């Protein structure tokens, strides 16, 4: 009896099994390859470009972040801003549409030992409730900033908004800072402080106060005297009229100053 055909069949079967094992191993290797973000990779609204760490640090400095703050980072990417905020003791939440980025951020937070303070959600930033935030950070395009602007202006007065590079058009920032070398790109931080809504007519012992609010700026008149240097910083109001400097704090429908008050006229 010739044994060669039987041997050939065995060899062929072994080859098929080996090929299947190699293919299975390759598939498993592909499935377990860690996700690596690429600069410029497309997202839902913007491409991903990481903020330089030096700028992240400066953004949080400008926001005067404290452990009592609740920070939300819109478009949180690899999680570096959220993780940095959590290391400073703040409660920090990243809002990111890409689920791979969310998973990567969670791993990064665990590696840095701040998973208890740094959390990440896979969500659309336009559909996310921002009302709990005391600080919001973002690195978004101007068009996205403008879509968010109405919602931001409705946040609690005093909420701090910090953007990497991109503006809010005619809403001037309260503070701007450019990080020097070795930062070479995306090195400018812009801070806005949400102003209280004080536009309208107010009654003061010194006369009728009329405020025409333009974001944090306060043109207007006190009696017949024009206002200069008018500004809203959160719920703090200041202006000069008739050579007198007025500073006060909004409390409901009353501005309480030192030696003066103003009551809103409905």
ZIFEN-V168053 format. One record per backbone hydrogen bond with DSSP energy under -1.0 kcal/mol. NH is the residue of the N-H (numbers start at 1). CO is the residue of the C=O. If there is no record, write none. Layout:
nh = (NH/NH)
co = (CO/CO)
This chain:
nh = (7/8/9/10/11/12/13/14/15/16/17/18/19/20/21/22/23/24/25/26/27/28/29/30/31/32/40/41/48/56/57/58/59/60/61/62/63/64/65/69/71/72/73/74/75/76/79/83/84/85/86/87/89/90/91/92/93/94/95/96/102/103/104/105/106/107/108/109/110/111/112/113/114/117/118/119/121/123/127/133/134/135/136/137/138/145/146/147/148/149/152/153/155/158/159/160/161/162/163/164/165/166/171/172/174/175/177/179/183/189/190/191/192/194/196/200/202/203/204/207/209/210/211/212/214/217/218/219/221/222/223/225/227/228/231/232/233/236/237/238/239/240/241/244/246/248/249/250/251/254/255/256/257/259/262/263/264/265)
co = (3/4/5/6/7/8/9/10/11/12/13/14/15/16/17/18/19/20/21/22/23/24/25/26/27/28/48/38/41/52/53/54/55/56/57/58/59/61/60/66/91/135/93/137/95/95/76/79/80/81/82/83/86/85/69/117/71/119/73/121/98/99/100/101/102/103/104/105/106/107/108/110/109/114/114/92/94/96/124/130/70/70/160/72/162/141/142/143/144/145/148/149/152/194/156/134/192/136/190/138/188/164/168/170/191/191/189/187/180/177/163/175/161/159/234/211/209/263/207/204/202/221/200/219/217/214/230/212/210/225/208/222/220/240/238/216/236/233/248/231/246/228/244/241/239/237/256/235/254/251/262/249/260/257/255/203/253/201)
